[in-house]
Amino acid sequence: MIVRADGAVLLAQRPPGKPYAGYWEFPGGKLEPGEVPAHALARELHEELGITVRRAAPWIVQEFVYPHAHVELNFFRVFAFDGEPASHDGQAFTWQDPRGIDVAPLLPANTRVLAALTLPAVYGITCASDSSIDAFVERARRALEGGLRLIQVREPELDTASRDRLVRRLIELAVPHDARVMVNGSIDDARRLGCAGAHWPARLLNAAASRPRDLLVAASCHTHADVMRASALDLDWIVLGPVCETPTHTDAKPLGWDGFQAARSDTRVPVFALGGLHPADLTTALASGAHGIAMRRHAWPA
């Protein structure tokens, strides 16, 4: 994923003579014997487009079975590069807004990836029990006006009726901003409240045999095994942590960024880093392979 400053991504058209000629895909190539994915990324983009990668990070892994090949795709996001992309293999290419791709056809393996690309970089987790529902709703209003587009309602200290009232008020605020509200709980909770989906705590993730397709489903993960389970269920995204010490989970041992990278390795779903993070940690999170960061207190303007 070559990502431009405005969020557009580069798509290339497969040239004549190759399988799926004329289809659009993200630039890339095959690993050579003994080559690691990061080195293959830099080599292929230099050979195909004439650019030099300066900053890139692993993102997700996808597996797909075509009629001619069974492939495992290691997706990276390239945030900075030198040079202007030029077609060295004769293929056409175009910059596209991932929220509105208007070229076709796309390679089938990219369908799941395009949905993940539309996720924002910040996942806000509610903290209404720190003050009051009314006070928090006003903070949420300012956060949505400031660009927040993904919210998880997690309020274990509120009774069900109060939690439900908060969910409904946040949905009302979110709709004009095209933002999505998830409820931490069951699929039944999400349907009953009209949420975009459910965010499963680890216990629901570990108990699940499948996921519904009519709603979004995310989950909380703490180990590599959790991440692999969420990947096997094909969830829409996960949060992984705690990365740093956090006042809400003083008994949890922080992963640190090295531990985070190890736990998220080979993930099939986008991962939000969680735990004691601030907006300034986003760059480090992206470099560590996160899709973005999840925050509780720091996602909401004071």
N, C-alpha and C positions, 0 to 999 in steps of 0.2 A: 504494500500500500504506500505509494508515493503521495504524501499529503502536502498540499500547498498551504500557504499561510491562511487563506480564506476557507480552508476545510475541504476544498475540492480534491478529488483523487484521480490519478491517471489510469486510463483504460487503454489497452492496445488491442488491435484486431489481428486475429491469427491469419497469416498469409496463405496463399494458395499452395497446395501440395502437402499441407499438414492436416492431421485429424482435426475435425471441426473447423475447417477453413471458413473464414468470414465471421466466426464468433468472437465476441469481445471478452477480454480477460484482464487480470492484473499482471503487469510485467513480472517476469521471473524466469526460472529455468531449472535445470536438473543439477543435483549434486554430483561432483566427480568423486571417484574413489578416494576415501580418506579425508574428504572435505567436510567441514562443519557448516551448518546452514548460514551463519552470519557471513562467512567468507564467500560462500556461493552467491549470496545476495549481492555483495559488493561486486564480485566478478561479473555476474550476469547483467547487472544494470549498467556496468561500464561497457560491456561488449555490445549490448542491445541498444542502449540509449545514449551512451557516451557521457554519462554523469558519474560523479564520484561521491559516494555516500559519506556524509560527515556525521550524521546522528540517526541511528535507527535502533529499534527495540523489538524483541520478540512479542508476538501478540497472541495468536491462537493457532492450533493445529487442526486440520480437517482431513478426513479420510473419505475418499470417494471411489466408487467402482464405475468406470466407463466401459463400454463394449470392448475397447482396445487396450485398456490398462487399468490396474488397481493402484491408485496413487495416494500418498500421504503428503499433504501440503503444509509446509511451515510458513505461516504468514508473519511478516514483519511490518511495522509501520516506519516509514522513512520520513523523518521530520525535517531534515536539513541535508542538502546536497550541493555540490558545485557543478556548474555547467547548465546548459539548456538541453532538455531531452530532444534527441534527434533520432529519426528512424534509421538504424543501421541495417536492419533486415528487410526493409521495404514495407513494413506494416504501418497502417494508419494508427494514430492514437488521438485521444481527446481527454480534456479535463472535465470531470463530471461532479455535480453535487450529489453525494450519496443518498440524500433524501429524495432525489428526483432524477434517477438515471434515465436518459432518453435515447440511448442507443440499444440496438437489439440485433441478433439474439445474444444473450450472455451465456457463458459456459455454465452448465448445471451445477457444478461444484461451488459456484460463487453465490448462489441464492442465500444460503445461511449466513455467509460472510457479510453480504450487503445489509441484512437486518441488524447485525451486530455493529456495523459502522455508524448506524444512526443513533446509537446510544451516546448520551452526553458524557462529559468527563467527570462530573460531580454527581454523587448520589447522596441526597440529604436524608438523614434519619431524624425523626422528630424527637423533641425533648420537652413536650408540653408539661409534663409532671414536675419540671424544675420551677415552674411559675404557675401559670393558669392557662386554660384553653384559650380564653379571649386574648391574653397577652401573646401567646404563641402564634395564634392565627394572624395577628398583626405582623409578627416577624416573618411568617410564611408569605404574607402578601408582598412584603418588601423583597424577600428572596426571589419570588417568582418574577417580580418586576425587574430584578437584577439579572435574570437569566437562568435560574434554577429550573430544570425540566424533568427531574426524576426524584420522587419522594417515597420513602418507606415510613409508614406509620408503625412505630414500635413503642408501645407505652405499657409495659408490664405492671406499672403501679396504678394505672387507671382501671376502674371497673368497666365492664363490657359496654354499658350504655354510654358512658363518657367517651370511651375510645371510639365507639361508632359515631357519636356526634362530631367528634374531631375529624374523622375520616370524611364524613359528608361535607363538612365545611371546607376542607382542603380540596376535595374534588370540585366543589363549586368555584373555588379560586383558581384551580389549575386549568379548567376547561378553556378559558379564553386565551391562555398561553400555550395551548397544545402540550401541556405537561402531563406526566403520567403519575398516578398515585397507586402505590402498592400497599397492601396491609400485611403486617407480620402475623401469619396465622395460616389457616386452612384455605383450601380452594372454595369451600362453602362460604367462608367469611367474605372472600373476595367477590363472589357472585352476588351474595346477599346485599353487599354494600355498593355494588356497581364500580368496583375498582378495576384498574387496568390488569391487575393480576395479584398473585400471592407471593410473599417472600417467606420461604420456609426456614424456620430455625433448624439446627442440625438434627434434632430428634425427628422432625417430619421428613427431612431429606433421607435419613437412614431408614425410615420406615416405608418410603415410597417405592412402588414397583414400576410406576410409569408416571408421565405428566400429561395433563390435559392440553389440547391444542387450541382451545378457544380463548385462553387467557395467557398472559405472560406468567412465567414462573422463575423466580430467583431463589437463592438459598445462601445461608451462612455456612462457611467452611472454616476449619481450623487446622486441617492436616492435608497432606498430599492424597491420602485415601479418600477424604471427603471430596476433594477436587475431582478425582477420577470418577467417583460415584455421580457427581453432578454432570460430568461430561457424558457418562454412559446414558444418563436420563435425558440428555440433550436440553438442559435448561437454558434459559435466555441469557443469564449472567449469574455471577456469584460474588459474594464478598469474602475476603480471606484475611484473617487476623487473629489476635491483635498484632500489628507490626511493632508498635511502640507501647510503652506503659500507658494505661488509661485509668482514670479514676472510677469508671463504672465496672471494671473487671480487674480489681487489684490482685486477685489470686491467679490470674492467667499469666503464663510466662510469654513475654513478647517474642515474636519470631525474628525481629530484626529484618533488615532488607535482604541479607543473604538467605535467611530462612524463608522469607517470602518467595524469593526467586526459586528456591528448591521446591517449595510446596506447590507453586503454580506451574511447574514444568510440565510440558505435554498437555496442557489444558485444551479442551475442545470448546470452551465457552469463555467469554470475556470475564476478566477478574477485576473487581474493585478492591484496592488496598484499604484496610480498615484498622482503626485503633490508635488513638492519640495523635491524629494527623491534623495538619493545618493546610490552608490553601497553598502555602509556599512549598509544601511537600509534593505537589503534583508532578513537577519535573523529575524528581527522584523516582516517584512511583512509575511514571511512564518508562523511564530508563530501566527499571527493574522488571518490566514486562506486564505491568498493570494496564488495564484499559483506562482507569481513572482512580479517583479516591472517593471513599464513603466517609462522611463526617456527621457527627451528631451536633455538638454545640456550635462548631465553627461554620456550619452550612447556613446559619440563619443570622441576618444582621441584628445587632443588639438594639 
